[in-house]
Amino acid sequence: MNILRKAAVRTAILSRTRRDFHMDALRELVEPVSADPTELFEKGLRLLVKQLETDRAVIVRITDLGYETLWWATKDGSDLDLSTFDPNKNFCPQVVEHAPRTLVIRDAKQDNELQTHTAFQDMSVRSYIGVPLRRGDQVIGVLSVQGSRPKKFSRNDIILVSMVANLMSSAMEIELLKQELHMTREALDLTMSVVEDSALEAATTRLPSRRYMDIWLKAYLFMARRRSEPLALVMWQVRPGREARKALREISDQARGEDLLVDLGKDIYLLLLPRTRAEGAQFLVNRVLTKFGQVPVGVAVWDPTDTEDREDLAIRGAIRRAQESMREALSQGA
């Protein structure tokens, strides 16, 4: 009996110590209070990874287009591969479906239904806590912690994630309002520029000019940098005869709505591909070669996770790399 009593006391002490440990970390998160919500997101996610000794913590936002991964922290500080991390294949839909309840999975491998889930099969998510982020009665996102090993999440662990989620919900509401205001201002600036500036369109091809591109970049890169979204550049040179102008228009018409084809002048054209890396741009390279024949084509990527690119919101470095790639193709006989 004494052994059982001692074990119970020891368990209570360990539980109380873990709770206190979580509370100390939470106090460090909110003191001092930062005016920048993104700093709270980053610190809060790192805190969860450290406190729960898990692989990653992620914030996903719900938009009109579906789920969007906004912020994350990983155990080793590495980047999250957004090309393979798909919130739709994770447990986000289940969290949203059963809001406001918290989804807790201690070992997906021990559950017959979860064993067949894509989160376990494709992403190796074995342990998981997911909390809906709310604005009033509306679910605006999901905060989750995820691990590749089973995890005996305690009640205190779940409370910690819920408390951080409450902070994140308020911060995300502020951040969304800031983003909406910024995008409204940029849309207004772009509209005014179109009205006032006749140089936004190249006279020969009627494509957007470099001036238009500068305004477009100002509006786009603000969010791309925050979301760590790459921008692929495909550059080529061709004399704009009648057939070439027709092919340029076809490429522009066939591009995604978010892509931008620009006439840089001197027979040089640049296709900007948001949320695309070099390998994803190869399809467009092939299309250019099909339309124009063996013209020199260069490819580069503006990568906001790169320190120099992150501060280069005019993408001068990426344009220079695309030019160098195009010259290399020319020297090889393209």
C-alpha positions as CSV (number, residue, x, y, z in Angstrom):
1,M,0.0,0.0,0.0
2,N,2.8,2.3,0.9
3,I,4.4,1.6,-2.5
4,L,1.2,2.5,-4.3
5,R,0.8,5.7,-2.2
6,K,4.4,6.7,-3.0
7,A,3.9,6.1,-6.7
8,A,0.8,8.2,-6.7
9,V,2.6,11.0,-4.9
10,R,5.5,10.8,-7.3
11,T,3.1,11.0,-10.2
12,A,1.3,14.0,-8.8
13,I,4.6,15.8,-8.3
14,L,5.7,15.0,-11.8
15,S,2.4,16.2,-13.2
16,R,2.5,19.4,-11.1
17,T,6.1,20.1,-12.2
18,R,5.1,19.6,-15.9
19,R,2.2,22.0,-15.5
20,D,4.4,24.6,-13.8
21,F,7.0,24.1,-16.6
22,H,4.3,24.8,-19.2
23,M,3.1,27.9,-17.3
24,D,6.6,29.3,-17.1
25,A,7.0,28.9,-20.8
26,L,3.6,30.5,-21.5
27,R,4.6,33.5,-19.4
28,E,7.8,33.9,-21.4
29,L,5.6,33.9,-24.5
30,V,3.4,36.8,-23.6
31,E,6.0,38.9,-21.7
32,P,7.0,41.2,-23.1
33,V,4.0,41.7,-25.3
34,S,5.0,42.2,-28.9
35,A,3.0,44.5,-31.2
36,D,3.8,42.2,-34.2
37,P,1.5,39.1,-34.4
38,T,3.9,37.3,-36.5
39,E,6.5,37.3,-33.7
40,L,3.9,35.8,-31.4
41,F,3.2,33.1,-34.0
42,E,6.8,32.2,-34.4
43,K,7.6,32.2,-30.6
44,G,4.4,30.3,-29.8
45,L,5.1,27.5,-32.3
46,R,8.7,27.1,-31.2
47,L,7.4,27.0,-27.6
48,L,5.0,24.1,-28.5
49,V,7.7,22.1,-30.3
50,K,10.1,22.5,-27.3
51,Q,7.6,21.9,-24.5
52,L,5.9,18.9,-26.1
53,E,9.1,17.5,-27.6
54,T,7.4,17.0,-30.9
55,D,8.4,17.3,-34.5
56,R,6.6,20.4,-35.7
57,A,3.9,22.9,-34.9
58,V,1.8,24.5,-37.7
59,I,-0.7,27.2,-38.2
60,V,-3.1,26.7,-41.1
61,R,-5.5,29.4,-42.2
62,I,-8.9,28.7,-43.9
63,T,-9.5,30.8,-47.0
64,D,-12.1,30.9,-49.8
65,L,-9.7,28.7,-51.8
66,G,-9.2,26.1,-49.0
67,Y,-6.4,25.6,-46.4
68,E,-3.2,27.7,-46.5
69,T,-0.2,26.9,-44.4
70,L,1.0,30.2,-42.9
71,W,3.5,29.6,-40.1
72,W,5.4,26.7,-38.7
73,A,8.2,25.6,-36.4
74,T,10.2,22.3,-36.6
75,K,12.3,20.5,-34.1
76,D,15.5,20.9,-36.0
77,G,14.7,24.4,-37.3
78,S,14.4,23.2,-40.9
79,D,11.9,24.6,-43.4
80,L,8.6,22.9,-44.0
81,D,8.3,21.4,-47.5
82,L,5.0,23.0,-48.7
83,S,5.1,20.9,-51.8
84,T,4.5,17.7,-49.7
85,F,2.8,19.2,-46.7
86,D,-0.9,19.3,-47.7
87,P,-3.3,20.3,-44.9
88,N,-6.1,18.6,-46.8
89,K,-4.3,15.3,-46.4
90,N,-3.5,16.0,-42.7
91,F,-6.0,16.0,-39.9
92,C,-7.1,19.7,-40.4
93,P,-10.5,18.8,-42.0
94,Q,-11.3,16.6,-39.0
95,V,-10.4,19.4,-36.6
96,V,-12.7,21.9,-38.4
97,E,-15.5,19.4,-38.8
98,H,-15.6,18.7,-35.0
99,A,-15.0,22.3,-33.8
100,P,-14.8,23.5,-31.1
101,R,-13.5,20.2,-29.8
102,T,-9.8,19.5,-29.7
103,L,-8.5,16.6,-31.7
104,V,-6.0,14.4,-29.8
105,I,-4.2,11.5,-31.4
106,R,-1.6,9.7,-29.2
107,D,-0.8,6.9,-31.6
108,A,-2.4,6.7,-35.0
109,K,-0.8,3.3,-35.6
110,Q,-3.0,1.8,-32.9
111,D,-6.2,3.0,-34.5
112,N,-7.5,0.9,-37.4
113,E,-9.2,3.9,-39.1
114,L,-6.3,6.3,-38.6
115,Q,-3.8,3.7,-40.0
116,T,-5.3,4.3,-43.4
117,H,-5.4,8.1,-43.2
118,T,-3.1,10.0,-45.6
119,A,-1.6,11.9,-42.6
120,F,-0.2,8.7,-41.3
121,Q,0.4,7.0,-44.6
122,D,2.0,9.9,-46.5
123,M,3.2,12.3,-43.9
124,S,4.2,9.9,-41.0
125,V,2.0,11.8,-38.5
126,R,1.6,9.4,-35.6
127,S,0.8,11.8,-32.8
128,Y,-1.3,14.9,-33.1
129,I,-3.1,17.7,-31.3
130,G,-5.3,20.0,-33.3
131,V,-7.2,23.0,-32.0
132,P,-9.5,25.2,-34.2
133,L,-8.7,28.9,-34.3
134,R,-11.8,31.0,-34.0
135,R,-13.1,34.5,-34.7
136,G,-16.4,34.6,-32.9
137,D,-18.4,31.5,-34.1
138,Q,-16.3,31.2,-37.3
139,V,-13.3,28.8,-37.6
140,I,-10.5,30.7,-39.3
141,G,-7.7,28.2,-38.9
142,V,-6.1,25.3,-37.1
143,L,-3.2,25.1,-34.7
144,S,-1.6,21.7,-34.6
145,V,1.4,19.9,-33.1
146,Q,2.5,16.8,-34.9
147,G,5.0,14.0,-34.3
148,S,6.3,10.9,-36.1
149,R,6.4,8.9,-32.9
150,P,3.6,8.0,-30.4
151,K,3.1,10.6,-27.7
152,K,1.4,10.2,-24.3
153,F,-0.1,13.7,-24.3
154,S,-1.1,14.6,-20.8
155,R,-4.0,16.8,-19.8
156,N,-1.6,19.6,-19.2
157,D,-0.1,19.2,-22.7
158,I,-3.6,19.6,-24.2
159,I,-4.4,22.6,-22.0
160,L,-1.1,24.3,-23.1
161,V,-1.9,23.9,-26.8
162,S,-5.5,25.2,-26.2
163,M,-4.1,28.3,-24.3
164,V,-1.6,29.0,-27.1
165,A,-4.5,28.6,-29.6
166,N,-6.5,31.2,-27.8
167,L,-3.6,33.7,-28.1
168,M,-3.1,32.7,-31.8
169,S,-6.8,33.3,-32.6
170,S,-6.7,36.9,-31.4
171,A,-3.3,37.5,-33.1
172,M,-4.6,35.9,-36.4
173,E,-7.6,38.2,-36.4
174,I,-5.4,41.2,-36.1
175,E,-3.1,39.9,-38.8
176,L,-5.9,39.1,-41.2
177,L,-7.2,42.7,-40.7
178,K,-3.7,44.1,-41.4
179,Q,-3.4,41.9,-44.5
180,E,-6.8,42.9,-45.8
181,L,-5.9,46.6,-45.3
182,H,-2.6,46.2,-47.1
183,M,-4.1,44.4,-50.0
184,T,-6.8,47.0,-50.3
185,R,-4.2,49.8,-50.4
186,E,-2.1,47.9,-53.0
187,A,-5.1,47.3,-55.2
188,L,-6.0,51.0,-55.0
189,D,-2.4,52.0,-55.8
190,L,-2.4,49.6,-58.8
191,T,-5.8,50.9,-60.0
192,M,-4.6,54.5,-59.8
193,S,-1.4,53.6,-61.6
194,V,-3.2,51.9,-64.4
195,V,-5.4,55.0,-64.8
196,E,-2.6,57.5,-64.6
197,D,0.3,55.7,-66.3
198,S,0.1,54.9,-70.0
199,A,3.6,53.2,-69.8
200,L,2.2,50.2,-68.0
201,E,1.6,48.5,-71.4
202,A,4.3,47.8,-74.0
203,A,3.3,49.5,-77.3
204,T,4.5,46.7,-79.6
205,T,3.1,43.6,-77.9
206,R,0.4,45.1,-75.6
207,L,1.8,43.1,-72.8
208,P,2.5,44.5,-69.3
209,S,5.6,46.5,-69.1
210,R,8.5,46.6,-66.6
211,R,6.7,49.5,-64.9
212,Y,3.6,47.3,-64.4
213,M,5.8,44.5,-63.1
214,D,7.3,46.8,-60.5
215,I,3.9,47.7,-59.2
216,W,2.7,44.0,-59.3
217,L,5.8,42.9,-57.3
218,K,5.2,45.5,-54.7
219,A,1.7,44.1,-54.1
220,Y,2.6,40.4,-54.4
221,L,5.9,40.0,-52.6
222,F,4.7,41.4,-49.3
223,M,2.6,38.3,-48.8
224,A,4.9,35.9,-50.6
225,R,7.8,36.8,-48.3
226,R,5.6,36.3,-45.2
227,R,4.4,32.9,-46.4
228,S,7.8,31.8,-47.7
229,E,6.4,31.3,-51.2
230,P,8.9,31.1,-54.0
231,L,8.5,32.9,-57.3
232,A,9.9,31.2,-60.5
233,L,11.1,33.3,-63.4
234,V,11.2,32.1,-67.0
235,M,13.0,34.5,-69.4
236,W,13.5,34.3,-73.1
237,Q,14.5,36.4,-76.1
238,V,12.7,36.5,-79.5
239,R,12.1,39.0,-82.2
240,P,8.4,40.2,-82.0
241,G,7.1,39.5,-85.5
242,R,3.4,38.8,-86.1
243,E,3.7,35.1,-85.4
244,A,5.8,35.8,-82.3
245,R,3.2,38.3,-81.0
246,K,0.5,35.8,-81.5
247,A,2.4,33.1,-79.6
248,L,3.1,35.6,-76.8
249,R,-0.6,36.3,-76.5
250,E,-1.4,32.6,-76.4
251,I,1.1,32.0,-73.6
252,S,-0.3,34.9,-71.7
253,D,-3.9,33.7,-72.2
254,Q,-3.0,30.1,-71.2
255,A,-1.2,31.1,-68.0
256,R,-2.7,30.8,-64.5
257,G,-4.6,33.8,-63.3
258,E,-1.9,34.6,-60.8
259,D,1.0,34.4,-63.4
260,L,2.3,37.5,-65.2
261,L,4.0,37.7,-68.6
262,V,6.0,40.9,-69.0
263,D,7.6,42.6,-72.0
264,L,11.0,43.9,-70.6
265,G,12.0,45.5,-73.9
266,K,14.9,44.7,-76.3
267,D,13.0,41.5,-77.4
268,I,13.2,40.0,-73.9
269,Y,10.2,38.5,-72.1
270,L,9.7,37.4,-68.6
271,L,7.1,35.1,-67.2
272,L,6.6,35.3,-63.4
273,L,5.1,32.2,-61.7
274,P,4.0,32.6,-58.1
275,R,4.3,29.7,-55.7
276,T,6.5,27.8,-58.2
277,R,10.1,26.4,-58.0
278,A,12.5,25.7,-60.9
279,E,11.2,22.2,-61.5
280,G,7.6,23.4,-61.6
281,A,8.6,26.0,-64.3
282,Q,10.0,23.4,-66.7
283,F,6.5,22.9,-68.1
284,L,6.5,26.6,-69.2
285,V,10.0,26.3,-70.6
286,N,8.8,23.5,-72.8
287,R,5.8,25.5,-73.9
288,V,8.1,28.5,-74.8
289,L,10.3,26.2,-76.9
290,T,7.3,24.7,-78.6
291,K,5.9,28.1,-79.5
292,F,9.1,29.8,-80.6
293,G,11.5,27.0,-81.5
294,Q,15.1,26.9,-80.1
295,V,15.2,30.3,-78.5
296,P,17.5,31.0,-75.5
297,V,15.5,30.4,-72.3
298,G,16.7,31.1,-68.7
299,V,15.1,30.0,-65.4
300,A,15.7,31.4,-61.9
301,V,13.8,31.4,-58.6
302,W,13.2,34.2,-56.1
303,D,13.3,32.3,-52.8
304,P,12.2,34.2,-49.6
305,T,13.9,31.7,-47.4
306,D,17.2,33.0,-48.8
307,T,18.5,36.0,-46.9
308,E,19.5,38.0,-49.9
309,D,16.3,37.3,-51.9
310,R,14.2,38.0,-48.8
311,E,15.4,41.6,-48.8
312,D,15.3,42.0,-52.5
313,L,11.7,42.9,-53.2
314,A,12.5,44.2,-56.7
315,I,13.8,40.6,-57.5
316,R,16.9,42.2,-59.1
317,G,19.1,39.2,-58.1
318,A,16.6,36.7,-59.5
319,I,16.3,38.6,-62.8
320,R,20.1,38.7,-63.0
321,R,20.3,35.0,-62.5
322,A,17.6,34.4,-65.2
323,Q,19.6,36.6,-67.6
324,E,22.7,34.6,-66.9
325,S,20.8,31.3,-67.4
326,M,19.5,32.7,-70.7
327,R,23.0,33.7,-71.9
328,E,24.3,30.3,-71.0
329,A,21.5,28.7,-73.1
330,L,22.5,31.0,-75.9
331,S,26.2,30.0,-75.7
332,Q,25.2,26.4,-75.9
333,G,23.5,27.0,-79.2
334,A,19.8,27.4,-78.2
